[in-house]
Amino acid sequence: MSATYRVCVVVPVATEAYNERILAALAPVIPPDVAVEIRAIATGTTSIECRADWLFNGPAVMSLAQTLEQEGFDGLWLTDFDMCGVEAAREIIDIPIIGGFPPSAFTALALSQRFSIITILESTLAMQRQHVLTYGQSESFASIRAIDCPVDQLGNLEVVVAKTLNAALKAISEDGAQSILLGCTGFVDVAARVSVMIEETLGVYIPVIDPNQAGFSFLVSLVRQRLRPSRATYAKMPLPQPGGPG
């Protein structure tokens, strides 16, 4: 089957070191009629581990998003749980762009009533709590826990799985979580393993949401429906230029 839709995976960090792992994470959920490419931003930090990284890399995301729309892509999956540059890019482009938190949370709440986030570092805790407030999900939010693992160490799979399992078990038993969100798109090949281990340990199935798979799948659904961000929310604006108006 020839591809009907073109989707680009936007990596909001200035390195291609994670591209192969991200594409491997997405492989199980890429439909045969969707052609996928991956692009990293050209300038910025090489990870997003705090608000400063998030803000610094945002302009490069906007610029790349505009370029990708001009190249004819139908939608953009921004592989970042914290949605670096997504809100601003929606004011510039007329195709859907989706980041990690909303589709992960929507998926969890389609399957449970209370979720916890397992994230990478203490520096991300307050930022990710804010996502919960922004999307009006405080009553469904059980907790957030960090595993003290920077992005560049998430490839140490056995260590990451063990730490994530430990944090998830505490979120379930101590905080009342009924589903788990992985709070970084660098958690590759972790969700399914941890879900199995939780069931083996507790004797109950708990969904563990992979943000790459949940977000990409949600984006493809929007592309198929030909939906894009509301102009009542995101007023159309030109890409800001240095020294220009705005």
Secondary structure, DSSP 8 states (H G I E B T S, - for coil): ----EEEEEEE-SS-STTHHHHHHHHGGG--TTEEEEEEE-SSS-S---SHHHHHHHHHHHHHHHHHHHHTT-SEEEE--TT-TTHHHHTTT-SS-EE-SHHHHHHHHHHH-S-EEEEES-GGGHHHHHHHHHHTT-GGGEEEEEE----GGGTT-HHHHHHHHHHHHHHHHHHH--SEEEESSTT-TT-HHHHHHHHHHHHSS---EE-HHHHHHHHHHHHHHHT----TTTS-------TTS--
